[in-house]
Amino acid sequence: MLAVLLAAAPTYAAAYYHPDDVARVSTVFKAAADRLGPMFDEHQAELTKVGVSLEELELGVALLGPACPEATRAWALETRKQVTAQFLLVQRHVDGIQDGYGNAFGDALGRALPKVPGGATATQCQAKGPSLGPTMGKSTSCSGDDLNAAIAKVLDADPVLQKAVADLNGAAWPELALAPAPQPVVPITGDANWMNLGAVAKALIPDTLSAAKDSLEADLEGLREGLESRDPQALSAAQEKKDAYLAKLTANGTTLRGLLDDAVRGKKKGTPSIGYCANPAGLGGCPGTEVTDAMLAQLRADPKLTKAIDKAF
């Protein structure tokens, strides 16, 4: 009798699968990836936009040096903390969703294998190349029956997996809340109008600013290994490099503002009520009217100022 049962039992040729290949052809995980990617890109774009404004704010604060209002300096530090915290929240959210997908997929794969002919004895094939996610690492080096598509079909019909993915997709993303806060104008002749000092400096002395930034980045790159391991000496050295960079910006800002002050006050057709704003418009700017673009056009058209800037920088 046992011989009869054994003879009647189905036999299967050698079969294989790879989790990455199963996910690659799974409609459930394709839909999950199609949703996660754009959501992450959207939040990343918002953070990048805020980050650009923050860099301009910090540049303006450094260029103003001692002339920067303490309220603006404190606002810059607080904004940096908020942006860093929000970036970490988004990254933690994405990591949690990716881990959740992985766990849900692994559990579903375990349930699917016994339901696929030959799946219970199939070999998990090793990918030829490194796997970088659910759409990478095709296992074309294995021989036998490829069960990836069959497993994916069973997996896609799994209601437990569908609910798990739906729950993950429905999880609320962190709110990217950063309330704009207008900062005080640093007057040249008044405070009714203002120009963003960071934007003006980037337009008038771009090479000077780029050279200073490149030098800092090169210095920090040389300390990267120590910084990643939180070595106290490396951290101290990095802070010294950053302090030197900020001091250089302040010196450049003092020189540039002296030239701009003279140019603004020396206008023959009357001196407008204008000053500097370290805070970009994206973070609330300053009270009054922004005239950055108009002032830049006038300043660039001033041959005396252009010559003075070329000589100073």
Secondary structure, 3 states (H helix, E strand, C coil): CHHHHHHHCCCCCCEEECHHHHHHHCHHHHHHHHHHHHHHHHHHHHHHHHHHHHHHHHHHHHHHHHHCCHHHHHHHHHHHHHHHHHHHHHHHHHHHHHHHHHHHHHHHHHHHHHHCCCHHHCEECCCCCCCCCCCCCCCCCCCCEECHHHHHHHHHCCHHHHHHHHHHHCCCCCCCCCCCCCCCCEECCCCCEEEEHHHHHHHHCHHHHHHHHHHHHHHHHHCHHHHHCCCHHHHHHHHHHHHHHHHHHHHHHHHHHHHHHHHHHCCCCCCCCEEEECCCHHHCCCCCEECHHHHHHHHHCCHHHHHHHHHHC
